[in-house]
Amino acid sequence: MRTLTVAQCAELLQTTEYSVLTMIHRGELNASNINTKRNAQRPRWRVLETDLASLLMRTRFQSPVMAQKPKKANRKSTKDYFGGDK
């Protein structure tokens, strides 16, 4: 199995490295930290090619209704508790 770096994933997805890291932290993209040092301050993420392919299948073939963000409820900005005119 071939592993990819965050930069390689970003290039394949045509996005930024920051976006790929966000997907990893959200759990949308499976990745492994290969940094073995105990006091390491930065993780070294590697993504399996199959995990990237499954992400592409989930996101590319998602129905348009499911891909949309939920709409916020249309609410008045203030409530009139006393029933008077403004």
Buried (B, 14 or more C-beta within 10 A) or exposed (E): EEBBBBEBBBEBBEEEBEBBBEBBEEEEBBBBEEEEEEEEEEBBBBBBBEBBEEBEEEEEEEEEEEEEEEEEEEEEEEEEEEEEEE
